Structures are given as structure tokens and as C-alpha cells.
């Protein structure tokens, strides 16, 4: 009986250890002078409720979440973009470029594959920074900057 009580108390103490976590925040920033529309495709069609519009100079948050443990550049899960087949980025309602997660059999006229340094799906194309808020908590930020070259690539 005494060992059961000691084992129970030890289990209770161990279960009270604070769990580490990493909170992440992801942003798209339009550093160009053009209007940008990010159109994710799901099952081959646009989900209008997932479309992101960025005016010149505007920033929008596209993801917020928590990972268990203190993690490095692990990526993020975006309510708007995750799970999409492809993403079409439209500049000024006129010029388009497609971002592919998997390489298709046929391509759009203008496109970025996953390995491209401008592809939205590739987490390594985001500026990653982090701050350890405590021994148990980290804050990670992912920032994707639309630059003038993105616009020029669509022309």
C-alpha cells in the first residue's frame, strides 16, 4: 500500500511538468505598388472565402497556431492556403503566375515550382525569425515578401 501511494505521488509530480510550446504567426507582405490577389485552388476551383487581397504596402496574417515543444523552422498551417492544389497570384487584376506544390503534367504560362525561391508553398522562402519568450515558450514569425520581381515575372 505504501509503495502504491509513493508511486501515485511521483506520477502526480511528473505530470505537473510544464509542456514547452512554439506559437507561430505567418504574414504576407506586399512591398510592391501593385494590388495582389492570392487565389488558392482546391480540387481545381477557387475557394472565394480563402482568397487574400493585398493592396500596395499592405500586410495580412495568414496563419496563427501552436506546435508542441520548442521547434525551429518547422513551417506552419494556414487556414487559407494549406491543402490547396495550387495558388494563382494575380497582380492588378491582370497578370497571373501559378505557384505549384506538386509538379503537374502541364503548366500554366507563368509559374513557380516548389523549389523556386519565390514559391509560396516553400516555407524556406519565408523570412523566419523567432524569440524565446521563456524556457517553455517560443514565438516564431514567418514573413513572405512580395517584391517587384514577382510582378515582373508575371509580365
Steps between C-alpha positions, in 0.01 A plus 500: 500500500785735588672444163175563314462832681862600427465395135175699472661812648802471269268465197308807608818707537636390159169581328520857629805585288426797276490409131703702252327661203575707193246756381528596135371799304515526122461813287488593133643846432449691177808718453400588143285784369253250350180339623550128561235229516605158631257236371539149643350216295339201673396210278565714193281797596546822696357518850391864513491492881874421498610776258746752648511856364802716573504863403831678437705502821247286691575208735256221591528217747431164337583259784511480876552182695689302758740208472589276793856543619764758416540458124710674238392586149229232487255687280138592563142406422301773325118498503503665157780320314564158657354211303463695177598347164669814374497873558452764233636844583340780297654847475274797421215265396699433183829309528509148646755249621430154642677353804506117497542273801541186289631513145207458258503326163411830330599850606340843496674753273670662804581289807723425797568138598554409867880534476474857366625767741168686451251213552244566779481133600871476584544599867866576431389796285360673808716714724510297821572661835438382853517620855519282809251657737592260780654160553162354406377724221628616161340741253575437132420746223485420128489792255462468125582818312348557158765697314509688171668200334183296564304753298764505224491118481128519409547740209 
